[in-house]
């Protein structure tokens, strides 16, 4: 008797994670909801329409990458603090953002000092003598690690497409490109998505097939 494999994901049917998993292993596993550089290529194909070229001045793949890098640098400090909080916290302690609406909503101020101050406030709100990891010195040390990691090479290699929170980046993108049809872009990208181009997704399918 064949094994019945179930993969659980955060998003429901129609969400990005669900739709991608369905393309990767939908024919060999059951996907159930519980609550990259391809992006640059897809947005370049999406902007091949003359109207979008005229509206946003994006005409080549290089133009797309320049826009992406510019946007990613604008949220660099916020993302560094979010990663730092994620490393220091444990479940049900504090969140990785001080924005009440969560991911996909950006702070009004994205400078390092403001982001660092707001991030430390989250820790201070629950800190106690028993939380030895939650010191301002350790917070600064972890933050410096991420700020160092997010260097020029990091942006030029588009690694922010992996490390930065996707909803935050999307929000920054729509802030930069007024009236950009993000939902249509997502539909376009997912329709043409080929998991075989990504080694980690190929490995996931192999694990499910032989699991």
Secondary structure, DSSP 4 states (H G I P E B T S, - for coil): -----EEEESS-TTSHHHHHHHHHHTTTSEEEE---HHHHHHHHHHTTSHHHHHHH---SHHHHHHHHHHHHHHTHHHHHHHHHHHHH--TTS--S-S-TT-TT---S--SHHHHHHHHHHHHHTT--TT-TT--HHHHHHHHHHHHHHSSHHHHHTTTHHHHS-HHHHHHHHHHHSTT--HHHHHHHHHHT--GGG-HHHHHHHHHHHH-
